[in-house]
Every structure is written in structure tokens, then in C-alpha cells.
Amino acid sequence: MLNYNRSRNQSRAGMDYLESRRKQHFLGKILMAAFLTAVCIFILKQSPRFSETSAFSQHELGVSHVLVTGGAGYIGSHASLRLLKDSYRVTIVDNLSRGNIGAVKVLQKLFPEPGRLQFIFADLGDTKAVDRIFSQNAFDAVMHFAAVAYVGESTLEPLRYYHNITANTLVILEAMDKHSVKTLIYSSTCATYGEPKKMPITEGTPQVPINPYGKAKKMAEDIILDFTKTTDMAVMILRYFNVIGSDPEGRLGEAPRPELREQGRISGACFDAARGIISGLKVRGTDYPTHDGTCIRDYIDVTDLVDAHVKALDKAQPKKVGIYNVGTGKGRSVKEFVEACKKATGIDIKVDYLERRPGDYAEVFSDPSKIHRELNWSAKHADLEESLKVAWRWQKLHRNGYGSS
Ligand SMILES: NC(=O)c1ccc[n+]([C@@H]2O[C@H](COP(=O)([O-])OP(=O)(O)OC[C@H]3O[C@@H](n4cnc5c(N)ncnc54)[C@H](O)[C@@H]3O)[C@@H](O)[C@H]2O)c1
């Protein structure tokens, strides 16, 4: 009996010992995990990415944080450069479907300091991703550039245009509403006017778009206008005319995807012809009722255009919507454009004059007096040849766009 009790006591003592060893071991593990977590947090806090994230996620007195959608594209990258130069904090969101990561890299090199610029790869059609971006970042304003933007393509793929332009603008507005971001600068277009009979086009000219691109933008404008009636948002809608040129200091340029060449704009086609990528220029229509028979357009330099955005941002007021044409107010014929391009490049580009292309209207140019009056903006780079010279300089140094700078 005695022996039995003793051995029972002994085995209990052994178990107690084992139990206490196990507890000590467990405690050690917890302490080690806590130590490792603390080390990880310390290391993360030291890394520039961590400080960048926190800077972007908090409002800071005196610093305005602008979300630039489509900031890897032609106009969005130039706008981001200007905003960064003006000390704004910039977040670019782009799905790189049309833009260039090379343009973002140029900006990142120019503004490497933490809290200045971040790039987020995302598709604006992804509602959850957009919501996450808005919940993780403290935006003060949105410049919404992201869009597919070719008239011809829009007639072939209308649903893509309504989805990308109209539906995605709705996604942005819903996110702005949910996360209380109160200022929107919207990229619209003279294509929303369609074929007005009377020139120049004022903001009061009836909007009767004639292709899915113009219609999708007009619908997006209408959604924005309806929404602003119920909120205290500050909205500026800018209707651009034909955008040309590039950064005068040669840091950025226009580099559409080679597969979009066919859809492309006249400046791109001129440069491609000057470089021999295409055999020459095809000018469609020489019997329009204009002074030389070719179509007339209003060409606005991208440097002036982004200046209009900054002025619009500066003057945006709660509960108010400003709608402005952004053009030079001067129409130039296609023939004049081609002559300016020949002079700017120094190359005698071959030109073929062909029949009219269906759907092209004879004459489009803006009346920019409202934006001059209300935002004190006017085009400063209205010399076509000079704008093309600047753009050509970048094109010559970047034969494959941002791919081989
Ligand atoms: N270029 C012009 O002459 C002109 C004239 C009038 C209006 N606009 C408007 O200006 C804006 C910018 O045009 P651009 O010439 O710089 O075009 P762009 O193609 O160079 O840039 C558009 C950018 O938006 C991005 N994007 C497109 N869909 C997206 C999506 N679903 N999610 C995220 N990113 C997306 C593209 O990748 C690209 O970087 C567009 O809204 C366009 O309609 C342009």
C-alpha cells in the first residue's frame, strides 16, 4: 500500500514536472513569436514602401492628394507630371491596357521621395478593387482620364466603349460617394457635340453625339450632372478638342500601342510617315466646304490642356459644376496640319489625297471664351509647328515609344 502510494505520488510529481516544462516551452514560443512580429513591424516601418503607404492613406494638412485614373496614358501622364511639379500627392491607377508603365517609371524617377507618387495596377471595371483603393487611400480629388478613346474603334466595339467609359465612371462616382471624396475633374470631349451646324462650338451648343465614343462620354456627363444635384460635390467637366504635343522638356510623349496605329490620330500618323513606319499619309476628303477643301479641327497642346486641369482643380467649388471647352478657338485644316508636320520634322512626307471617310464632319473648333473668363485660362502653345516640333523631338529619341528610351 505504502509502495503503491509512493509510486503514485512519484508519477504525479513526474507529470507535474512535464506539465510545467510544456508550459514553459509554450510561453517561450509565444515570446519568440511576439519578438519576431515586433522585428517584422520594425523592418516594415523602415522600408520606403511602408512609409509611402501610410502617407497616401492619411490626409495631410497642406497636401492635396489626387487620384489620376489613366495616369499611364498620354494625357494622364502629362497631368501627373504637372501635378507633381505643383507639389500635389499623386496616385495613378491604370490597367495598362493602353498606357505605358514606362511613363510611370519616368515620373517615379523624377519624384522618388516617399509620399509623392504611387502607381496602382487595377481595372476600373473591378468594383471591389476600386472600393479597396478608395478605402486604403485618402484622396482629396479625382482626375478621371482613364478611357478607351478612339472614335473608329467605338463604332466597331460599342459595348466596350459604354462599359469602359460610362459604366466605369459610375464605379468611380459610387466610390467617391462612399468614401467622401468631393472633387472630380472629368475628361470629356468635343465628340459629345456631334456635328453642330454653327461654329465655333460653345458649351451651350446642343450635344448630339454621332458615335458610341461621343455617346458614352455624354452619358457619363449626364450621370455626373444628375449625381451632383444631390450632393455637395465640386465638379469640372472639360471637353477637349484634338490634343497634340508633348512635354517641352522631353520627359514624356505620346506612345500609343502599335496595334492602335490604324485607329490613330493625325499627329501619330504624320510622325509614323516621317519615320517611314508607314509609306505616307492618307488625307481623306478634299471637297469639304472649307478654305482648302480638307477638314478643319482645333488642335490643343497637351501642356495647355493639363494647365486647364490644374486651374479647374483650383477653382472647383462644392455644389457647383463647371463645364468648359478646352481648345484654342482656332481651326486648322488637315492640309495646314500636314504642312506644319513637314516643317517640324524636316521630312517631305508623301501625301495621298483620297475620297471622304464616312462620318467625318467638315469643321470643328471651339469657342474657349468661357474658360478664359471663368478660369483665367487660355492656350499658350497655339503654334502648331512648334507643338509638333516638341513632340517630334521625343518621337525621334523614342523610336519604340517608352520601350527603348
Ligand atoms: N487624346 C485626345 O485627343 C482626347 C480628346 C478628347 C478627350 N480625350 C479623353 O482624354 C482621356 C485620356 O486620353 P488619352 O489620349 O490620354 O488616352 P490614352 O489611351 O493614352 O490613355 C488612357 C489610359 O487609360 C487607361 N485605361 C483605360 N481603361 C482603363 C480601365 N478600365 N482601368 C484602368 N485604366 C484604364 C489606359 O491603360 C491608358 O493608360 C480619355 O478619357 C479621352 O476620352 C482625349
The ligand as an SDF file (V2000), in Angstrom:
LIG
                    3D

 44 48  0  0  0  0  0  0  0  0999 V2000
   -6.2970   62.3880  -76.9640 N   0  0  0  0  0  0  0  0  0  0  0  0
   -7.2630   63.1890  -77.3380 C   0  0  0  0  0  0  0  0  0  0  0  0
   -7.1700   63.8700  -78.3780 O   0  0  0  0  0  0  0  0  0  0  0  0
   -8.5140   63.3260  -76.4940 C   0  0  0  0  0  0  0  0  0  0  0  0
   -9.5100   64.2220  -76.9090 C   0  0  0  0  0  0  0  0  0  0  0  0
  -10.6540   64.3680  -76.1140 C   0  0  0  0  0  0  0  0  0  0  0  0
  -10.7910   63.6430  -74.9420 C   0  0  0  0  0  0  0  0  0  0  0  0
   -9.8230   62.7600  -74.5800 N   0  0  0  0  0  0  0  0  0  0  0  0
  -10.0160   61.9920  -73.3290 C   0  0  0  0  0  0  0  0  0  0  0  0
   -8.8540   62.1130  -72.5240 O   0  0  0  0  0  0  0  0  0  0  0  0
   -8.6620   60.9370  -71.7400 C   0  0  0  0  0  0  0  0  0  0  0  0
   -7.2420   60.4360  -71.9000 C   0  0  0  0  0  0  0  0  0  0  0  0
   -7.0000   60.1510  -73.2660 O   0  0  0  0  0  0  0  0  0  0  0  0
   -5.5600   59.7590  -73.8150 P   0  0  0  0  0  0  0  0  0  0  0  0
   -5.4370   60.3210  -75.1790 O   0  0  0  0  0  0  0  0  0  0  0  0
   -4.5290   60.0770  -72.7930 O   0  0  0  0  0  0  0  0  0  0  0  0
   -5.7290   58.1890  -73.9450 O   0  0  0  0  0  0  0  0  0  0  0  0
   -4.6790   57.0120  -73.5810 P   0  0  0  0  0  0  0  0  0  0  0  0
   -5.1890   55.7880  -74.2220 O   0  0  0  0  0  0  0  0  0  0  0  0
   -3.2980   57.4440  -73.8990 O   0  0  0  0  0  0  0  0  0  0  0  0
   -4.8200   56.8990  -72.0060 O   0  0  0  0  0  0  0  0  0  0  0  0
   -5.9130   56.2720  -71.3710 C   0  0  0  0  0  0  0  0  0  0  0  0
   -5.3730   55.4750  -70.1950 C   0  0  0  0  0  0  0  0  0  0  0  0
   -6.4580   54.8740  -69.5060 O   0  0  0  0  0  0  0  0  0  0  0  0
   -6.0970   53.5350  -69.1670 C   0  0  0  0  0  0  0  0  0  0  0  0
   -7.3300   52.7560  -69.0410 N   0  0  0  0  0  0  0  0  0  0  0  0
   -8.2620   52.5140  -69.9980 C   0  0  0  0  0  0  0  0  0  0  0  0
   -9.2430   51.7550  -69.4970 N   0  0  0  0  0  0  0  0  0  0  0  0
   -8.9430   51.5290  -68.1910 C   0  0  0  0  0  0  0  0  0  0  0  0
   -9.5750   50.8100  -67.1480 C   0  0  0  0  0  0  0  0  0  0  0  0
  -10.7230   50.1480  -67.3400 N   0  0  0  0  0  0  0  0  0  0  0  0
   -8.9820   50.7580  -65.9360 N   0  0  0  0  0  0  0  0  0  0  0  0
   -7.8290   51.4120  -65.7180 C   0  0  0  0  0  0  0  0  0  0  0  0
   -7.1760   52.1070  -66.6710 N   0  0  0  0  0  0  0  0  0  0  0  0
   -7.7270   52.1650  -67.8930 C   0  0  0  0  0  0  0  0  0  0  0  0
   -5.2170   53.0770  -70.3220 C   0  0  0  0  0  0  0  0  0  0  0  0
   -4.3960   51.9840  -69.9990 O   0  0  0  0  0  0  0  0  0  0  0  0
   -4.4330   54.3450  -70.6030 C   0  0  0  0  0  0  0  0  0  0  0  0
   -3.2590   54.4050  -69.8320 O   0  0  0  0  0  0  0  0  0  0  0  0
   -9.7350   59.9560  -72.2140 C   0  0  0  0  0  0  0  0  0  0  0  0
  -10.8020   59.9870  -71.2930 O   0  0  0  0  0  0  0  0  0  0  0  0
  -10.1780   60.5040  -73.5600 C   0  0  0  0  0  0  0  0  0  0  0  0
  -11.5020   60.1740  -73.8570 O   0  0  0  0  0  0  0  0  0  0  0  0
   -8.6960   62.5850  -75.3240 C   0  0  0  0  0  0  0  0  0  0  0  0
  1  2  1  0
  2  3  2  0
  2  4  1  0
  4  5  1  0
  4 44  2  0
  5  6  2  0
  6  7  1  0
  7  8  2  0
  8  9  1  0
  8 44  1  0
  9 10  1  0
  9 42  1  0
 10 11  1  0
 11 12  1  0
 11 40  1  0
 12 13  1  0
 13 14  1  0
 14 15  2  0
 14 16  1  0
 14 17  1  0
 17 18  1  0
 18 19  2  0
 18 20  1  0
 18 21  1  0
 21 22  1  0
 22 23  1  0
 23 24  1  0
 23 38  1  0
 24 25  1  0
 25 26  1  0
 25 36  1  0
 26 27  1  0
 26 35  1  0
 27 28  2  0
 28 29  1  0
 29 30  1  0
 29 35  2  0
 30 31  1  0
 30 32  2  0
 32 33  1  0
 33 34  2  0
 34 35  1  0
 36 37  1  0
 36 38  1  0
 38 39  1  0
 40 41  1  0
 40 42  1  0
 42 43  1  0
M  CHG  2   8   1  16  -1
M  END
$$$$
